Amino acid sequence: MTKILPIVLSLFCLQLCLAQFSFEEKGKKPKQVEAAQLTFNLLMPGVDFELGLFKNQTVSGGLGFGLATYNEGYLFGGAVNTRYRYYHNFKRRIQMDKEIAGNSGNYFAAAQAIYFSQLRVLTNIDGPNDFNIGFYGFVYGLQRTTEKGFKINAELGAGYYRGDGVPSGVGPMFSFKFGWVPTKRKSKSVYWKED
């Protein structure tokens, strides 16, 4: 079962990429996501990088602090996070004359996080001192970036926590980040409304 999940996720992401790529080649719309976006997280110290792939899809990765919680207990500490995001409400936000610069929108994402034993701060999980935990699941998130570059990102989801040295299990995923984006964002003028 644990070997099948990454294969299914990869095939799902490949399907989305191929469908989006064929649409982009027709040249009907400009790319709406930012080409690249760097964020310094202030609330939970860390750094994130988001790379635009297609019109409304990105991949992101980051290093910072996070909380893992599942049926075995909780863990707080340093983690490496990756996401494959599909922003679903850009069109509606443009029609309502709302900002989408800085990838301001709502998204579905395949999510992964690895919590390393060397960066652990707090835990109540019984196990050896050198255990690691990986999270694999799906999240729904919203992201808003202001004109000044301040960014809020919140995610809620669930998935499978795989323990390395401790039992595995299922559990929720919640993330809230407040940070600053030093990279330049697109102007509103590059987006146009559909007829």
PyMOL commands that set and color helices and strands:
alter all, ss='L'
color gray80, all
select helices_A, chain A and resi 4-25+90-95+188-190
alter helices_A, ss='H'
color red, helices_A
select strands_A, chain A and resi 36-41+46-54+57-70+73-87+105-123+132-145+150-164+169-180
alter strands_A, ss='S'
color yellow, strands_A
deselect
rebuild
show_as cartoon
